[in-house]
């Protein structure tokens, strides 16, 4: 009795799968046996250290510079702002939507770090109308104040 072509195909396929499995097992077994042949290239990248912070004098003028502002945003999304001022300055932020000051927990008074940086992150309420809304940052250092007023652009959700 002659084997049919269908039986030959099934037998050949099964034989091929068994051989692939056996050679795969042998490959994995022997590749784990010689880890010394595997060469790992560790990339090291050196960065120049930050310069030491300079503490401003008591008579230093106070200013506020916006380093970054994540805008435009959509209602319900998160945003952030980074400013630079004198190290040690006490800074406040007011974000106003439709004449109402935001009460988000991320919008609290902060003291500038030793490099004069302050970062705020907050969530734009999902009910915020489309438009440009003012962000007022005020920093105070030894009785002197600096102010910046920027705009947060709120776009419709696409």
N, CA, C and O of each residue as an XYZ file, in Angstrom:
632
protein
N       0.835     -1.168      0.000
C       0.000      0.000      0.000
C       0.889      1.244      0.000
O       1.814      1.348      0.806
N       0.615      2.170     -0.886
C       1.412      3.378     -1.018
C       0.940      4.439     -0.012
O      -0.259      4.648      0.174
N       1.909      5.098      0.626
C       1.487      6.207      1.489
C       0.989      7.372      0.637
O       1.517      7.653     -0.439
N      -0.012      8.017      1.135
C      -0.567      9.138      0.395
C       0.311     10.374      0.562
O       1.123     10.471      1.481
N       0.120     11.303     -0.353
C       0.917     12.538     -0.319
C       0.643     13.309      0.966
O       1.568     13.899      1.524
N      -0.584     13.325      1.452
C      -0.931     14.036      2.690
C      -0.182     13.480      3.884
O       0.255     14.240      4.749
N      -0.023     12.142      3.945
C       0.703     11.529      5.049
C       2.179     11.899      4.999
O       2.807     12.120      6.034
N       2.732     11.968      3.778
C       4.128     12.347      3.626
C       4.363     13.780      4.119
O       5.369     14.060      4.770
N       3.452     14.662      3.811
C       3.582     16.065      4.233
C       3.516     16.155      5.752
O       4.320     16.859      6.362
N       2.585     15.465      6.361
C       2.463     15.489      7.826
C       3.708     14.903      8.465
O       4.244     15.480      9.412
N       4.185     13.756      7.961
C       5.385     13.124      8.507
C       6.602     14.033      8.355
O       7.402     14.148      9.283
N       6.750     14.672      7.210
C       7.879     15.587      6.969
C       7.813     16.793      7.892
O       8.833     17.216      8.435
N       6.632     17.343      8.074
C       6.457     18.507      8.950
C       6.793     18.148     10.386
O       7.501     18.898     11.058
N       6.297     17.014     10.870
C       6.599     16.589     12.239
C       8.089     16.336     12.420
O       8.660     16.715     13.443
N       8.718     15.708     11.454
C      10.159     15.456     11.518
C      10.926     16.775     11.578
O      11.854     16.922     12.373
N      10.541     17.718     10.749
C      11.190     19.029     10.741
C      11.023     19.726     12.080
O      11.990     20.295     12.589
N       9.833     19.705     12.672
C       9.595     20.330     13.972
C      10.432     19.676     15.068
O      10.983     20.373     15.920
N      10.533     18.349     15.057
C      11.359     17.648     16.046
C      12.819     18.050     15.896
O      13.495     18.291     16.896
N      13.317     18.126     14.664
C      14.708     18.529     14.440
C      14.956     19.967     14.908
O      15.982     20.248     15.527
N      14.032     20.865     14.618
C      14.160     22.262     15.075
C      14.204     22.303     16.590
O      15.022     23.020     17.165
N      13.334     21.544     17.246
C      13.323     21.501     18.705
C      14.651     20.985     19.246
O      15.205     21.572     20.175
N      15.168     19.906     18.684
C      16.426     19.310     19.155
C      17.587     20.281     18.960
O      18.382     20.488     19.876
N      17.690     20.879     17.769
C      18.789     21.822     17.532
C      18.638     23.086     18.383
O      19.630     23.661     18.830
N      17.407     23.507     18.602
C      17.177     24.655     19.488
C      17.634     24.353     20.902
O      18.281     25.183     21.540
N      17.299     23.167     21.395
C      17.719     22.755     22.740
C      19.245     22.701     22.833
O      19.825     23.178     23.809
N      19.885     22.129     21.837
C      21.355     22.041     21.827
C      21.970     23.439     21.799
O      22.934     23.704     22.517
N      21.425     24.328     20.984
C      21.937     25.699     20.907
C      21.838     26.399     22.251
O      22.808     27.007     22.705
N      20.679     26.323     22.895
C      20.489     26.970     24.191
C      21.424     26.362     25.225
O      22.028     27.084     26.018
N      21.548     25.036     25.221
C      22.407     24.359     26.184
C      23.860     24.817     26.043
O      24.498     25.166     27.036
N      24.377     24.819     24.832
C      25.782     25.183     24.634
C      26.018     26.689     24.743
O      27.112     27.102     25.128
N      25.058     27.494     24.425
C      25.266     28.936     24.572
C      25.328     29.318     26.043
O      25.984     30.300     26.391
N      24.660     28.564     26.919
C      24.738     28.820     28.355
C      26.018     28.267     28.969
O      26.378     28.663     30.078
N      26.712     27.368     28.286
C      27.908     26.731     28.827
C      29.148     27.604     28.696
O      30.132     27.364     29.396
N      29.136     28.595     27.834
C      30.348     29.378     27.627
C      30.082     30.883     27.761
O      30.180     31.622     26.782
N      29.748     31.329     28.971
C      29.465     32.757     29.145
C      30.700     33.628     28.975
O      30.574     34.828     28.731
N      31.895     33.048     29.099
C      33.101     33.853     28.937
C      33.267     34.332     27.506
O      34.001     35.290     27.259
N      32.600     33.686     26.557
C      32.714     34.104     25.171
C      31.795     35.280     24.850
O      31.952     35.945     23.826
N      30.840     35.523     25.736
C      29.930     36.640     25.522
C      30.622     37.900     26.014
O      31.036     37.978     27.171
N      30.745     38.866     25.151
C      31.425     40.100     25.511
C      30.374     41.182     25.698
O      29.644     41.527     24.768
N      30.309     41.700     26.891
C      29.372     42.777     27.167
C      30.115     44.098     27.050
O      31.197     44.270     27.610
N      29.535     45.000     26.335
C      30.131     46.316     26.192
C      29.398     47.268     27.116
O      28.240     47.615     26.880
N      30.068     47.680     28.150
C      29.465     48.611     29.095
C      29.790     50.023     28.629
O      30.952     50.404     28.482
N      28.749     50.768     28.407
C      28.939     52.139     27.965
C      28.933     53.043     29.173
O      27.993     53.045     29.968
N      29.973     53.792     29.294
C      30.025     54.758     30.381
C      30.077     56.142     29.767
O      30.818     56.406     28.820
N      29.287     56.991     30.322
C      29.248     58.349     29.828
C      29.494     59.258     31.014
O      28.807     59.169     32.031
N      30.441     60.101     30.884
C      30.732     60.989     31.998
C      30.159     62.367     31.700
O      30.179     62.848     30.567
N      29.668     62.957     32.719
C      29.099     64.285     32.617
C      29.928     65.221     33.481
O      30.430     64.838     34.538
N      30.056     66.426     33.023
C      30.760     67.410     33.831
C      29.891     67.716     35.045
O      28.678     67.875     34.908
N      30.483     67.800     36.212
C      29.684     68.107     37.393
C      29.118     69.526     37.301
O      29.687     70.409     36.659
N      27.998     69.705     37.955
C      27.412     71.046     37.994
C      28.342     71.973     38.757
O      28.991     71.554     39.715
N      28.408     73.209     38.343
C      29.214     74.140     39.129
C      28.564     74.335     40.492
O      27.352     74.170     40.627
N      29.340     74.677     41.484
C      28.738     74.885     42.806
C      27.765     76.065     42.754
O      28.003     77.043     42.045
N      26.678     75.966     43.501
C      25.715     77.076     43.495
C      26.330     78.320     44.116
O      27.180     78.238     45.003
N      25.891     79.456     43.639
C      26.364     80.735     44.173
C      25.204     81.375     44.906
O      24.160     81.657     44.319
N      25.396     81.600     46.186
C      24.341     82.230     46.982
C      24.345     83.724     46.685
O      25.369     84.392     46.824
N      23.182     84.244     46.273
C      23.126     85.682     45.966
C      23.245     86.519     47.237
O      22.859     86.084     48.322
N      23.776     87.701     47.085
C      23.890     88.614     48.215
C      22.527     89.136     48.636
O      21.550     89.026     47.895
N      22.474     89.703     49.827
C      21.204     90.209     50.372
C      20.626     91.330     49.516
O      19.409     91.518     49.503
N      21.457     92.073     48.807
C      20.978     93.180     47.973
C      20.768     92.783     46.515
O      20.551     93.649     45.667
N      20.829     91.496     46.213
C      20.662     91.049     44.833
C      19.262     91.380     44.331
O      18.284     91.194     45.055
N      19.160     91.870     43.094
C      17.829     92.117     42.551
C      17.088     90.792     42.355
O      17.698     89.748     42.120
N      15.776     90.860     42.455
C      14.964     89.647     42.309
C      14.330     89.640     40.929
O      13.820     90.656     40.458
N      14.370     88.485     40.295
C      13.753     88.325     38.990
C      13.169     86.930     38.870
O      13.478     86.047     39.670
N      12.331     86.737     37.877
C      11.726     85.433     37.598
C      11.878     85.179     36.101
O      11.434     85.982     35.281
N      12.505     84.061     35.752
C      12.679     83.680     34.352
C      12.016     82.321     34.160
O      12.309     81.375     34.891
N      11.129     82.225     33.183
C      10.480     80.954     32.882
C      11.449     80.109     32.057
O      11.840     80.493     30.955
N      11.827     78.965     32.601
C      12.712     78.037     31.896
C      11.904     77.109     30.991
O      12.336     76.787     29.884
N      10.726     76.678     31.464
C       9.861     75.854     30.616
C       8.424     75.936     31.115
O       8.158     76.122     32.303
N       7.520     75.793     30.172
C       6.090     75.752     30.461
C       5.474     74.800     29.452
O       5.549     75.030     28.245
N       4.861     73.722     29.951
C       4.216     72.750     29.064
C       2.886     73.321     28.596
O       1.888     73.282     29.316
N       2.889     73.842     27.402
C       1.700     74.420     26.802
C       1.837     74.286     25.297
O       2.965     74.377     24.812
N       0.810     74.081     24.536
C      -0.596     73.995     24.919
C      -0.927     72.648     25.555
O      -0.193     71.669     25.420
N      -2.061     72.640     26.252
C      -2.569     71.441     26.920
C      -4.048     71.296     26.594
O      -4.655     72.179     25.988
N      -4.612     70.173     27.005
C      -6.049     69.956     26.851
C      -6.659     69.838     28.238
O      -5.961     69.486     29.189
N      -7.950     70.125     28.371
C      -8.594     69.972     29.673
C      -8.413     68.557     30.219
O      -8.551     67.581     29.483
N      -8.106     68.450     31.505
C      -7.913     67.161     32.160
C      -6.494     66.628     32.095
O      -6.199     65.590     32.687
N      -5.605     67.322     31.385
C      -4.225     66.840     31.265
C      -3.324     67.488     32.318
O      -3.705     68.455     32.977
N      -2.131     66.933     32.456
C      -1.148     67.472     33.394
C      -0.237     68.449     32.663
O      -0.008     68.332     31.459
N       0.270     69.405     33.409
C       1.218     70.365     32.863
C       2.223     70.718     33.946
O       2.046     70.363     35.111
N       3.278     71.419     33.555
C       4.285     71.819     34.536
C       4.969     73.095     34.090
O       4.912     73.488     32.924
N       5.615     73.726     35.053
C       6.331     74.970     34.804
C       7.594     74.951     35.638
O       7.573     74.547     36.801
N       8.703     75.390     35.041
C       9.965     75.526     35.761
C      10.414     76.975     35.612
O      10.450     77.519     34.508
N      10.753     77.582     36.734
C      11.261     78.956     36.699
C      12.629     78.993     37.357
O      13.021     78.074     38.076
N      13.348     80.084     37.093
C      14.630     80.310     37.733
C      14.610     81.693     38.352
O      14.126     82.654     37.755
N      15.144     81.775     39.557
C      15.173     83.014     40.319
C      16.396     82.948     41.230
O      17.291     82.136     40.994
N      16.453     83.777     42.254
C      17.548     83.704     43.216
C      17.411     82.453     44.076
O      16.304     82.070     44.455
N      18.529     81.826     44.377
C      18.521     80.681     45.290
C      17.934     81.112     46.627
O      18.300     82.156     47.168
N      17.030     80.309     47.149
C      16.424     80.607     48.443
C      15.203     81.502     48.392
O      14.589     81.744     49.431
N      14.824     82.003     47.226
C      13.634     82.848     47.112
C      12.386     82.046     47.442
O      12.325     80.843     47.190
N      11.391     82.722     48.010
C      10.101     82.102     48.265
C       9.187     82.489     47.109
O       8.998     83.671     46.821
N       8.618     81.470     46.443
C       7.843     81.715     45.232
C       6.422     81.180     45.360
O       6.183     80.132     45.960
N       5.486     81.928     44.778
C       4.088     81.498     44.735
C       3.640     81.491     43.281
O       4.213     82.178     42.436
N       2.609     80.704     43.003
C       2.071     80.595     41.652
C       0.549     80.677     41.722
O      -0.076     80.051     42.579
N      -0.035     81.445     40.824
C      -1.493     81.544     40.710
C      -1.869     81.242     39.267
O      -1.406     81.911     38.344
N      -2.706     80.239     39.079
C      -3.222     79.901     37.751
C      -4.713     80.199     37.797
O      -5.438     79.689     38.651
N      -5.155     81.025     36.871
C      -6.542     81.474     36.877
C      -7.256     81.017     35.607
O      -6.805     81.282     34.492
N      -8.387     80.319     35.801
C      -9.222     79.891     34.682
C     -10.569     80.599     34.814
O     -11.257     80.444     35.824
N     -10.944     81.369     33.804
C     -12.231     82.067     33.813
C     -12.422     82.916     35.065
O     -13.526     82.970     35.609
N     -11.370     83.577     35.528
C     -11.448     84.444     36.704
C     -11.407     83.712     38.031
O     -11.497     84.354     39.078
N     -11.274     82.408     38.028
C     -11.248     81.625     39.270
C      -9.848     81.039     39.441
O      -9.330     80.374     38.544
N      -9.235     81.295     40.617
C      -7.895     80.798     40.914
C      -7.960     79.295     41.173
O      -8.790     78.829     41.954
N      -7.081     78.543     40.514
C      -7.042     77.088     40.670
C      -6.580     76.723     42.077
O      -5.693     77.362     42.643
N      -7.197     75.690     42.623
C      -6.848     75.198     43.961
C      -6.115     73.858     43.882
O      -6.097     73.113     44.862
N      -5.512     73.540     42.735
C      -4.816     72.264     42.568
C      -3.713     72.131     43.625
O      -3.037     73.102     43.963
N      -3.552     70.919     44.130
C      -2.580     70.667     45.208
C      -1.136     70.875     44.763
O      -0.252     71.020     45.607
N      -0.879     70.893     43.465
C       0.482     71.115     42.980
C       0.881     72.576     42.930
O       2.046     72.900     42.700
N      -0.081     73.458     43.144
C       0.184     74.901     43.038
C       0.381     75.515     44.421
O      -0.410     76.349     44.861
N       1.430     75.099     45.089
C       1.734     75.587     46.435
C       2.983     76.460     46.400
O       3.772     76.401     45.457
N       3.150     77.274     47.449
C       4.352     78.088     47.559
C       5.564     77.178     47.703
O       5.501     76.141     48.365
N       6.659     77.575     47.080
C       7.884     76.775     47.149
C       9.089     77.690     47.301
O       9.068     78.859     46.916
N      10.138     77.119     47.873
C      11.394     77.846     47.985
C      12.333     77.362     46.884
O      12.444     76.163     46.630
N      13.001     78.301     46.240
C      13.929     77.959     45.158
C      15.090     77.148     45.718
O      15.566     77.405     46.823
N      15.542     76.159     44.936
C      16.665     75.332     45.383
C      17.975     76.128     45.323
O      17.969     77.321     45.019
N      19.082     75.467     45.612
C      20.365     76.168     45.701
C      20.835     76.713     44.349
O      21.775     77.506     44.298
N      20.187     76.294     43.252
C      20.495     76.845     41.933
C      19.434     77.840     41.469
O      19.523     78.375     40.364
N      18.430     78.087     42.312
C      17.382     79.042     41.982
C      16.231     78.472     41.184
O      15.434     79.232     40.634
N      16.117     77.145     41.103
C      15.054     76.520     40.316
C      13.840     76.170     41.167
O      13.963     75.750     42.318
N      12.675     76.352     40.578
C      11.411     75.955     41.201
C      10.574     75.275     40.117
O      10.486     75.756     38.988
N       9.959     74.139     40.486
C       9.113     73.394     39.542
C       7.736     73.186     40.146
O       7.600     72.803     41.308
N       6.728     73.441     39.344
C       5.352     73.128     39.723
C       4.755     72.196     38.687
O       5.027     72.333     37.494
N       3.946     71.251     39.133
C       3.185     70.361     38.245
C       1.755     70.329     38.749
O       1.517     70.269     39.955
N       0.807     70.370     37.830
C      -0.596     70.353     38.233
C      -1.454     69.803     37.111
O      -0.995     69.619     35.984
N      -2.706     69.545     37.441
C      -3.675     69.035     36.478
C      -4.626     70.155     36.090
O      -5.191     70.833     36.949
N      -4.795     70.339     34.797
C      -5.751     71.321     34.295
C      -7.133     70.696     34.462
O      -7.370     69.599     33.956
N      -8.055     71.370     35.162
C      -9.380     70.775     35.366
C     -10.051     70.403     34.039
O      -9.912     71.109     33.040
N     -10.771     69.298     34.048
C     -11.432     68.839     32.824
C     -12.534     69.804     32.377
O     -12.975     69.753     31.229
N     -12.973     70.673     33.269
C     -14.006     71.646     32.922
C     -13.435     72.966     32.405
O     -14.188     73.903     32.138
N     -12.111     73.047     32.262
C     -11.475     74.299     31.824
C     -11.861     74.621     30.385
O     -11.716     73.783     29.494
N     -12.353     75.840     30.161
C     -12.702     76.223     28.789
C     -11.443     76.420     27.931
O     -10.355     76.682     28.443
N     -11.624     76.288     26.636
C     -10.543     76.534     25.690
C     -10.173     78.010     25.766
O     -11.043     78.872     25.888
N      -8.863     78.296     25.693
C      -8.406     79.688     25.701
C      -7.037     79.815     26.341
O      -6.391     78.822     26.674
N      -6.606     81.062     26.505
C      -5.342     81.366     27.169
C      -5.642     81.838     28.584
O      -6.455     82.739     28.793
N      -4.965     81.209     29.564
C      -5.228     81.502     30.963
C      -3.934     81.936     31.643
O      -2.888     81.318     31.444
N      -4.003     83.014     32.455
C      -2.786     83.574     33.043
C      -2.204     82.715     34.174
O      -2.919     82.127     34.985
N      -0.875     82.678     34.179
C      -0.113     82.064     35.266
C       0.763     83.183     35.832
O       1.593     83.753     35.123
N       0.571     83.485     37.092
C       1.354     84.548     37.733
C       2.281     83.925     38.768
O       1.832     83.294     39.725
N       3.583     84.111     38.563
C       4.584     83.627     39.509
C       5.223     84.843     40.162
O       5.678     85.765     39.485
N       5.250     84.828     41.496
C       5.878     85.904     42.258
C       6.921     85.290     43.177
O       6.630     84.363     43.934
N       8.139     85.814     43.104
C       9.214     85.349     43.973
C       9.728     86.522     44.796
O       9.832     87.646     44.304
N      10.048     86.241     46.058
C      10.521     87.274     46.965
C      11.848     86.848     47.583
O      12.014     85.714     48.031
N      12.796     87.801     47.592
C      14.120     87.551     48.164
C      14.557     88.802     48.908
O      14.745     89.855     48.299
N      14.719     88.693     50.220
C      15.149     89.819     51.075
C      14.331     91.076     50.809
O      14.887     92.162     50.647
N      13.019     90.927     50.764
C      12.128     92.071     50.616
C      11.948     92.559     49.189
O      11.143     93.460     48.955
N      12.655     92.007     48.244
C      12.502     92.391     46.842
C      11.669     91.328     46.139
O      11.769     90.141     46.447
N      10.843     91.770     45.188
C       9.972     90.822     44.484
C      10.228     90.851     42.985
O      10.603     91.873     42.411
N      10.017     89.717     42.386
C      10.049     89.585     40.931
C       8.779     88.877     40.501
O       8.298     87.983     41.197
N       8.235     89.268     39.362
C       6.968     88.709     38.895
C       7.096     88.325     37.427
O       7.740     89.017     36.637
N       6.466     87.203     37.081
C       6.321     86.825     35.682
C       4.869     86.429     35.468
O       4.278     85.712     36.275
N       4.306     86.911     34.362
C       2.957     86.491     33.980
C       3.067     85.830     32.615
O       3.454     86.457     31.629
N       2.720     84.558     32.583
C       2.738     83.772     31.351
C       1.323     83.306     31.053
O       0.422     83.476     31.874
N       1.128     82.725     29.893
C      -0.189     82.204     29.520
C      -0.123     80.709     29.282
O       0.791     80.202     28.631
N      -1.113     80.015     29.822
C      -1.304     78.597     29.568
C      -2.389     78.478     28.514
O      -3.526     78.902     28.722
N      -2.025     77.897     27.378
C      -2.991     77.744     26.294
C      -3.684     76.404     26.442
O      -3.037     75.357     26.466
N      -5.006     76.443     26.542
C      -5.819     75.240     26.637
C      -6.543     75.053     25.313
O      -7.324     75.906     24.890
N      -6.274     73.925     24.665
C      -6.869     73.606     23.371
C      -7.966     72.571     23.547
O      -7.990     71.855     24.549
N      -8.873     72.485     22.583
C      -9.923     71.455     22.695
C      -9.327     70.054     22.578
O      -8.285     69.851     21.954
N     -10.003     69.115     23.185
C      -9.588     67.707     23.089
C      -9.910     67.237     21.676
O     -11.039     67.375     21.206
N      -8.894     66.675     21.000
C      -9.163     66.246     19.620
C      -9.653     64.839     19.557
O      -9.925     64.328     18.470
